[in-house]
Amino acid sequence: MLIKQMKHLGLEFTFFDAVDGKSLTDAELQHVDFPLARETCGHDLSMGEVGCAMSHIRLYEMMVEKNIERCVVLEDDIYLHMHFSAIVESAIASCHSEIIFLYHGKAKCWPWMKRLPEGYRLARYLSPSRSSKRGIISTVGYILTLSGAKKLLSKAYPIRMPSDYLTGRLQLNGLTASGVEPSCMDVGLFETTIDDRNYGPHLANREVES
């Protein structure tokens, strides 16, 4: 389905192989700290969440290795809005944030927003206090810069949180962040491969509260 969408919108893309969390080797599991995950997230980290986190982290490692200045990251169970391409191009041209969320829950932002095509807006997000557990929950679609990838990698290991905790807890990762509002894609139309996760859009479109 995603291939058809990308071709219909005239977008070039490359698939990045995901990690199956249920088929990890003992060596790969050495990078995961399950007790710390429970302390960090307030719930057990499932194997599906581990695989998803590893997939995104390996993408960041590839960006650094190949010196990729910017990457539009899309998971494969999304549905893109009609004007997705124009919205993304405009957001990149008008924004210097290290991460731009294309799909997200609630997030606190500055009161002014930049205009994007077709009535969409670009919000600049505020970073919560260091003691807060609030986060922007979703990694189904976002734009990440090379400097942002480096910041995420500096906090990635040991793996102790789902992928969207790593990207969405701005008080942890130090990213400058913005987001397209309303979201320019939909989720929940296709079955997720992370069927054992303990939170997320399949439960509610919400942010983690302290």
C-alpha positions as CSV (number, residue, x, y, z in Angstrom):
1,M,0.0,0.0,0.0
2,L,2.8,2.4,0.9
3,I,4.5,1.8,-2.4
4,K,1.4,2.7,-4.3
5,Q,1.0,5.9,-2.3
6,M,4.6,7.0,-2.9
7,K,4.4,6.3,-6.6
8,H,1.0,8.1,-6.9
9,L,2.5,11.2,-5.2
10,G,5.6,11.0,-7.3
11,L,8.0,10.5,-4.4
12,E,11.3,8.8,-4.5
13,F,11.9,6.4,-1.6
14,T,14.1,3.7,-0.2
15,F,13.1,0.8,2.1
16,F,15.2,0.3,5.2
17,D,14.9,-3.2,6.6
18,A,13.3,-3.3,10.1
19,V,14.4,-5.5,13.0
20,D,12.2,-8.3,14.2
21,G,12.3,-8.0,17.9
22,K,11.2,-11.6,18.4
23,S,14.2,-13.0,16.4
24,L,17.0,-11.1,18.2
25,T,20.3,-12.9,19.0
26,D,21.8,-13.0,22.5
27,A,24.5,-10.5,21.2
28,E,21.8,-8.1,20.1
29,L,19.9,-8.4,23.4
30,Q,23.1,-7.3,25.2
31,H,22.3,-3.8,24.0
32,V,18.9,-3.8,25.9
33,D,18.5,-3.0,29.6
34,F,15.0,-4.4,30.5
35,P,15.1,-3.4,34.2
36,L,16.1,0.2,33.3
37,A,13.3,0.2,30.7
38,R,10.8,-0.4,33.4
39,E,12.2,2.4,35.5
40,T,12.4,4.8,32.6
41,C,9.1,4.1,31.0
42,G,6.9,2.8,33.8
43,H,6.2,-0.4,31.9
44,D,7.9,-3.5,30.6
45,L,9.6,-3.2,27.2
46,S,8.1,-5.8,24.8
47,M,10.2,-7.5,22.2
48,G,8.2,-5.8,19.4
49,E,9.1,-2.4,21.0
50,V,12.8,-3.5,21.2
51,G,12.8,-4.4,17.5
52,C,11.1,-1.1,16.5
53,A,13.6,0.9,18.6
54,M,16.5,-0.9,17.1
55,S,15.2,-0.3,13.6
56,H,15.1,3.5,14.2
57,I,18.4,3.5,15.9
58,R,20.1,1.7,13.0
59,L,18.6,4.2,10.7
60,Y,20.2,7.0,12.7
61,E,23.5,5.1,12.6
62,M,23.2,4.9,8.8
63,M,22.6,8.6,8.5
64,V,25.8,9.3,10.5
65,E,27.8,6.7,8.6
66,K,26.8,8.0,5.2
67,N,26.6,11.7,6.3
68,I,23.0,12.1,5.2
69,E,22.0,15.7,6.0
70,R,18.2,15.0,6.3
71,C,15.9,12.1,6.2
72,V,12.1,11.7,6.0
73,V,11.4,8.7,8.1
74,L,8.1,6.9,7.4
75,E,6.9,3.6,8.9
76,D,5.1,1.3,6.4
77,D,1.6,1.2,8.0
78,I,0.6,4.8,7.3
79,Y,-1.7,6.6,4.9
80,L,-0.3,9.8,3.4
81,H,-2.6,12.8,2.9
82,M,-3.0,14.1,-0.6
83,H,-0.7,17.2,-0.2
84,F,2.0,15.4,1.8
85,S,4.8,16.2,-0.7
86,A,4.1,20.0,-0.8
87,I,3.7,20.1,3.0
88,V,7.0,18.4,3.6
89,E,8.9,20.5,1.1
90,S,7.5,23.7,2.6
91,A,8.2,22.5,6.2
92,I,11.8,21.8,5.3
93,A,12.3,25.1,3.5
94,S,10.9,27.2,6.4
95,C,12.1,25.3,9.5
96,H,15.5,24.7,11.1
97,S,14.4,22.3,13.8
98,E,16.4,19.0,14.1
99,I,13.1,17.0,14.1
100,I,9.8,17.8,12.5
101,F,6.9,15.4,13.5
102,L,4.5,14.6,10.7
103,Y,2.2,12.6,13.0
104,H,1.9,13.2,16.7
105,G,-0.3,13.6,19.7
106,K,-0.7,16.7,21.8
107,A,2.3,18.8,22.3
108,K,2.9,22.2,23.9
109,C,4.1,24.8,21.4
110,W,4.9,28.5,21.0
111,P,1.7,30.6,20.2
112,W,2.7,31.5,16.7
113,M,2.8,29.1,13.8
114,K,4.1,29.2,10.2
115,R,1.7,28.6,7.3
116,L,2.0,25.6,5.2
117,P,0.1,24.6,2.0
118,E,-3.5,23.6,2.1
119,G,-4.2,25.1,5.5
120,Y,-1.6,23.1,7.4
121,R,0.6,24.9,10.0
122,L,4.1,24.4,11.4
123,A,4.3,24.6,15.2
124,R,7.5,25.0,17.2
125,Y,7.4,22.7,20.2
126,L,8.5,23.6,23.8
127,S,10.8,21.2,25.7
128,P,9.2,20.0,29.0
129,S,11.1,20.4,32.2
130,R,13.8,17.8,33.0
131,S,11.7,16.2,35.6
132,S,8.6,15.8,33.3
133,K,7.8,12.5,31.7
134,R,5.7,14.2,29.0
135,G,6.6,13.2,25.4
136,I,5.4,13.5,21.8
137,I,4.4,9.9,21.2
138,S,4.8,8.6,17.6
139,T,7.6,7.7,15.2
140,V,5.4,6.8,12.3
141,G,6.5,9.8,10.4
142,Y,9.1,12.5,11.0
143,I,11.9,14.5,9.4
144,L,15.3,14.2,11.0
145,T,18.5,16.1,10.4
146,L,22.0,14.7,10.8
147,S,22.7,16.7,13.9
148,G,19.4,15.4,15.3
149,A,20.5,11.8,14.5
150,K,23.7,12.3,16.4
151,K,21.9,13.6,19.4
152,L,19.5,10.6,19.4
153,L,22.4,8.2,19.2
154,S,24.1,9.8,22.2
155,K,21.0,8.8,24.2
156,A,20.1,5.5,22.4
157,Y,22.1,3.0,24.4
158,P,21.5,0.9,26.3
159,I,18.1,0.5,24.7
160,R,15.7,1.2,27.5
161,M,12.7,2.8,25.8
162,P,10.4,2.6,22.7
163,S,11.5,4.5,19.6
164,D,9.0,7.3,20.2
165,Y,10.1,7.9,23.8
166,L,13.7,8.4,22.4
167,T,12.5,10.9,19.8
168,G,9.6,12.4,21.7
169,R,11.1,13.2,25.1
170,L,12.7,16.5,24.2
171,Q,13.9,17.0,27.7
172,L,16.1,13.9,27.3
173,N,17.4,14.1,23.8
174,G,17.8,17.9,23.6
175,L,16.4,18.2,20.1
176,T,14.9,21.3,18.7
177,A,11.5,20.2,17.5
178,S,8.5,21.3,15.4
179,G,5.5,19.6,14.0
180,V,3.0,19.7,11.2
181,E,-0.5,20.5,12.5
182,P,-2.9,18.8,11.9
183,S,-0.9,15.6,11.2
184,C,-0.4,15.1,7.5
185,M,-0.9,11.3,7.6
186,D,-3.2,8.7,9.2
187,V,-2.4,5.6,11.2
188,G,-4.4,2.7,12.4
189,L,-5.7,1.7,9.0
190,F,-3.4,-1.3,8.8
191,E,-2.3,-3.9,11.3
192,T,0.8,-3.1,13.2
193,T,3.7,-5.5,13.5
194,I,4.2,-4.4,17.1
195,D,1.3,-6.4,18.5
196,D,2.6,-6.6,22.0
197,R,3.2,-2.9,22.7
198,N,1.9,-1.4,26.0
199,Y,0.8,2.0,24.7
200,G,0.3,4.0,21.6
201,P,-2.2,5.2,19.0
202,H,-4.0,1.9,19.1
203,L,-5.0,2.7,22.7
204,A,-5.4,6.4,22.4
205,N,-3.9,9.4,20.7
206,R,-2.3,10.9,23.7
207,E,0.9,12.1,25.3
208,V,2.6,10.6,28.3
209,E,1.9,12.6,31.4
210,S,4.1,12.9,34.4
